[in-house]
Amino acid sequence: MTHSMEQVRNKQVVLKNYVTGFPKESDMNIVESTVVLKLPEGSSEVLLKNLYLSCDPYMRLLMTQDRTVGTGTYTLASPLTGYGVSKVLESGHPDYKTGDFVWGITKWEEYSFVPSSQIRFKIEHTDIPLSYYTGFLGMPGMTAYAGFFEVGSPKKGENVFVSAASGAVGQLVGQFAKMTGCYVVGSAGSKEKVDLLKNKLGFDEAFNYKEEPDLNAALKRYFPEGIDIYFENVGGKTLDAVLPNMRVHGRIPVCGMISQYNLTQLDGVTNLANLIYKRIKMEGFIVNDFYHLYPKFLELLLPHIREGKVVYAEDIAEGLENGPAALVGLYTGQNVGKQVVVVARE
């Protein structure tokens, strides 16, 4: 690593317009900036070379001017921020040193200066593909773990339904359900995804919701005895169809509602009274509240990954310039599995 003050190219993906409705590639710009790869004197920040960036549905909520979500928003003409895997080039913080691999919140660009508080964890297990730390060993994996085990409180023999089941979170929820001895069914939006769920990811059953004119009838077909745990990723009509099919004392961990993020007129949910009749617990959660369990999560998952007992589907987009298309594609279900953008391989 040279310590001369030379400038290097720093390609960035920046937000061009605040988004209303579905995001478009044209709402973002690819810009060529430059950067000096040297921490300012006395800085406690960390200089990162970004390797893999994560495309996650929640990012749509940050692309709007509306701050009611409580997540903050992106700044126009500035790089998007999101989860990623990076290599430390220089560190002003004692926990990280040059050459470390880390995952956490970074920026959509080749090189980033970030406060050390944005780094979630140093990657200790580098025998596993680094891209997995944007997925099932990163934020989505922790989300699946916390939502299923901590919020869902599963018991052996229960019936589990997962929507957006082939996505970054859903595919792991299904495998956790199987580990627990549950019966699990997933819904997804294409034949390819349904095949993936049944043949690779170990779901007992799966269906394409786009081919079910009557979701309520479909759920009755797969869950004649009802649903104990519905892992909620989509909201809207799916939630409304699930509610009458829940069992007494069922649980609904609410992880996401991707069907609603781009709508100006939100779908109403009409069957909420079932929460009373069936004594259902429906609880929203955010992964940030659960990172203290990360070591416990790794302890459970790493052996299964190394033995090939847990599998993970990734959809890889090559190069920052393909980032906008990859991110926008999430909202129309273009991705098959976890959507990752490769900035550099090392």
Summary of the structure (lengths in Angstrom):
residues: 346
radius of gyration: 20.7
end to end distance: 13.9
largest distance: 69.3
contacts: 1155
relative contact order: 0.16
helix: 31%
strand: 28%
